[in-house]
Amino acid sequence: MAETRDPSVDAARQIAWPLRLTRAGMLAERLFRAFWPLWTVLLLALSALMLGLHDVLPLEAVWTLGVLVMLGIGGALVWGGGRFRWPSRAEALDRLDRTLPGRPIAAIADTQAIGAGDRASEAVWRAHVTRMAERLKSARAVEPDLKLSRRDPYALRYVALMTFVVALLFGSLLRVSSVAEMAPGSGAALASGPAWEGWIEPPLYAGQPSLYLNDIDRDRFSVPEGSRATIRFYGEVGALTLHETVSGRTEDLPAATDPGQSFEVMQSGVVRIDGPGGQEWRIEAIDDQPPEIEFDGTIAQGQGGRMEAPFTARDDYGVTGGRMELVLDLPEVDRRHGLSVAPEARETIVLDLPLTITGDRSDFSEVVIDDFSKHPWANLPVSAELFALDAAGQEGLSAPQFATLPGRRFFDPLAKAIIEQRRDLLWNRSNAPRVAQVLRAVSYTPDDIFRSETVYLKLRFAVRRLETRVSLDRLDDEIVDEMAEVLWSIALEIEEGDLGDALERLRRAQDRLSEAIENGATDEEIAELMQELREAMQDYMRQLAEQQGDQPPQEFAEGEMQEMTQQDLQDMLDRLQELMEQGRMAEAQQLLEQLRQMMENMQIARGQQGQQSPGEQALEGLSETLREQQGLSDEAFRDLQEQFNPNGQQPGESQGNRGRAGNQGEGQQHGQGQNQPGQNGQPQGGQGSEQSLADRQRALRQELNRQTQNLPGAGTPEGDAARD
């Protein structure tokens, strides 16, 4: 009979390593739970030493903290030792068995309780044990549970860990050993007798290095005011004493023999150490002057109406910040119309000063740039002040500057009127009824004022909304701001117009520049409008060039003429800018009018090249008929002149006068009109000539009536031009 192997032996072999690892995990888990306060205190103490906290604290504070740390370590050991239990093998087996289905480890360790002599019962038992042994093959070590959230609800362990990581990054392990030198009667101190060391640390903003007093061999030196001096004595207590007059302290003075003392240098004075190896210094405290700041010129208006306020700031150790404050200068406001009532209270405008990024902040110049075009105080007198701040908290103030708060200026009369009413509404909401009345009056005849029906409808809608709110007495801050924004957008749309069409943009640029010259705009505004005119001119000439490029080759001669015209226009623009820079505004205005007339008379290629529109064809035919009418009138006048002056020039010798529209009748004999002379050789001034002139006049009248019917309707550019 074959020998049957004991399943428990194979089971012990299969779970040997999972059991060891599970037991080790239980050990770590219990150590972690029992002694987490211990390693938390140790990490905090070690981090403080690595960061050099003991070098900046008084000696008494260091010793006090050291005692507290030792008490904390002892208490943590006692608390952890009372809770720690070494994990047994049975506990490890039980934890591992609970992770397996059917708890096979306990099943294999069991013995058959009944049916011990029954073969069938024993066979069933062996099969059960074998099945449990198979399950042991899936045994794996149980992971330890290291969660401490229930035991450490304030996460002190994480605070200690984070502090230790910071100490590793910014501290040094070498500082830990220096704490031993602070012990009274240490080996080095006892061997060499009483000793001292000291250093002075200037404020961080001064940017100066620390001074080690033991290395200073001169008896006079200077340090910035606010520097911190630290003196430490080693050896026998009382062998060295400190006397100083630089701190200005009069109360709570420490004993002169204290092993560690720290104070700030607030005034010039003496620092003296009495005793073996003592020394004396005369220290001069350099005053930290408050920063200085001033306007570097006047507040000016930049491009687009932005405010530009140049300033200069300086400080001993650098300016760290500053601000600009703007306040309405109410006595200087022209209190008329909507400004006659008292203004609503508004906060002072406060702007942060720009600081130089790469340069030295001890002396620098910058410019405050901001756009106040939408502010209620735009283009009104204000008082401006500058404030500079240094690292010591001192503040410098500039002299106030009184100026007009720059803002965008509108040159279109309608846009300017809307902006003025917007300002009155923001000045005081009690002006709302008057503002609505003025805007309604302005928009009473839209055909004569508004170029866009959309803009007119927007304004009328805004007026009705404002009147409704006034009647309901619900004109709150939100509605006032909303109406101000709507009026601003309407005025801006009127001022800028439709810039999509090159010709319209050119005309708008000319109008705005003309308005600026007449209203005495600033040099910056005129320069901006001059640049706008140049860009509009370039766009317009580019559009002409593109249209000319689509024409047949035989018409390129006209394109060459247009190229010459473009150069002439550029010369005129250069001359215009030169006149304005020289302040000759009257001549500049005259040249601008010449430029406007020149552009109006320029032949646009789209109307003369390619296929014409029906309206353009009608206009062209009407122009031709009018030229024929002019020629006919000239011919009739010459015939009458010859009848009453027979001794004058013979028929056929005089040349016809040039008509308004060109060469009609030039170089022709009187009889070479549309009708030839009679067969009998009668002179052209006779009956046949009169009959011919009457017939031609009748035909021209009929043609004129027909072409008038084909003209574009009233209100269109072509129709208006023809009827004018």
Stockholm file with secondary structure:
# STOCKHOLM 1.0

chainA/1-724         MAETRDPSVDAARQIAWPLRLTRAGMLAERLFRAFWPLWTVLLLALSALMLGLHDVLPLEAVWTLGVLVMLGIGGALVWGGGRFRWPSRAEALDRLDRTLPGRPIAAIADTQAIGAGDRASEAVWRAHVTRMAERLKSARAVEPDLKLSRRDPYALRYVALMTFVVALLFGSLLRVSSVAEMAPGSGAALASGPAWEGWIEPPLYAGQPSLYLNDIDRDRFSVPEGSRATIRFYGEVGALTLHETVSGRTEDLPAATDPGQSFEVMQSGVVRIDGPGGQEWRIEAIDDQPPEIEFDGTIAQGQGGRMEAPFTARDDYGVTGGRMELVLDLPEVDRRHGLSVAPEARETIVLDLPLTITGDRSDFSEVVIDDFSKHPWANLPVSAELFALDAAGQEGLSAPQFATLPGRRFFDPLAKAIIEQRRDLLWNRSNAPRVAQVLRAVSYTPDDIFRSETVYLKLRFAVRRLETRVSLDRLDDEIVDEMAEVLWSIALEIEEGDLGDALERLRRAQDRLSEAIENGATDEEIAELMQELREAMQDYMRQLAEQQGDQPPQEFAEGEMQEMTQQDLQDMLDRLQELMEQGRMAEAQQLLEQLRQMMENMQIARGQQGQQSPGEQALEGLSETLREQQGLSDEAFRDLQEQFNPNGQQPGESQGNRGRAGNQGEGQQHGQGQNQPGQNGQPQGGQGSEQSLADRQRALRQELNRQTQNLPGAGTPEGDAARD
#=GR chainA/1-724 SS CCCCCCHHHHHHHHTHHHHHHHHHHHHHHHHHHHHHHHHHHHHHHHHHHHTTHHHHSCHHHHHHHHHHHHHHHHHHHHHHHHHCCCCCHHHHHHHHHHTSTTCHHHHHHCCCCSCTTCHHHHHHHHHHHHHHHHHGGGCCCCCCCCCCTTTCTTCHHHHHHHHHHHHHHHCCTHHHHGGGGGSTTCHHHHHHCSEEEEEEECCGGGTCCCEEGGGCCCSEEEEETTEEEEEEEESSTTSCEEEECSSCCCSSCCCTTCSEEEEEECSSEEEEEESTTCCEEEEEEECCCCCEEEESSCCEECGGGCEEEEEEEECSSCEEEEEEEEEECGGGSCCCGGGSSCCCCCCCEEEECCCCSSSCTTEEEEEEEECCTTSTTTTSEEEEEEEEEETTSCEEECCCEEEECCCCCCCSHHHHHHHHHHHHHHHCGGGHHHHHHHHHHHTSSHHHHCSCHHHHHHHHHHHHHHHHHHHHTCCCHHHHHHHHHHHHHHHHHHHHCCTTSHHHHHHHHHHHHHHHHHTTCCHHHHHHHHHHHHHHHHHHHHHHHHHHHTSCGGGHHHHHHHHHHHHHHHHHHHHHHHHHHTTCHHHHHHHHHHHHHHHHHSCCHHHHSSCCCHHHHHHHHHHHHHHHHHHHHHHHHHHHHHHHCTTSSCTTTSCCCCCTTSCTTTTCCTTCSSSCCCTTCCCTTSHHHHHHHHHHHHHHHHHHHHHHHTSCCTTSHHHHHHHC
#=GC SS_cons         CCCCCCHHHHHHHHTHHHHHHHHHHHHHHHHHHHHHHHHHHHHHHHHHHHTTHHHHSCHHHHHHHHHHHHHHHHHHHHHHHHHCCCCCHHHHHHHHHHTSTTCHHHHHHCCCCSCTTCHHHHHHHHHHHHHHHHHGGGCCCCCCCCCCTTTCTTCHHHHHHHHHHHHHHHCCTHHHHGGGGGSTTCHHHHHHCSEEEEEEECCGGGTCCCEEGGGCCCSEEEEETTEEEEEEEESSTTSCEEEECSSCCCSSCCCTTCSEEEEEECSSEEEEEESTTCCEEEEEEECCCCCEEEESSCCEECGGGCEEEEEEEECSSCEEEEEEEEEECGGGSCCCGGGSSCCCCCCCEEEECCCCSSSCTTEEEEEEEECCTTSTTTTSEEEEEEEEEETTSCEEECCCEEEECCCCCCCSHHHHHHHHHHHHHHHCGGGHHHHHHHHHHHTSSHHHHCSCHHHHHHHHHHHHHHHHHHHHTCCCHHHHHHHHHHHHHHHHHHHHCCTTSHHHHHHHHHHHHHHHHHTTCCHHHHHHHHHHHHHHHHHHHHHHHHHHHTSCGGGHHHHHHHHHHHHHHHHHHHHHHHHHHTTCHHHHHHHHHHHHHHHHHSCCHHHHSSCCCHHHHHHHHHHHHHHHHHHHHHHHHHHHHHHHCTTSSCTTTSCCCCCTTSCTTTTCCTTCSSSCCCTTCCCTTSHHHHHHHHHHHHHHHHHHHHHHHTSCCTTSHHHHHHHC
//
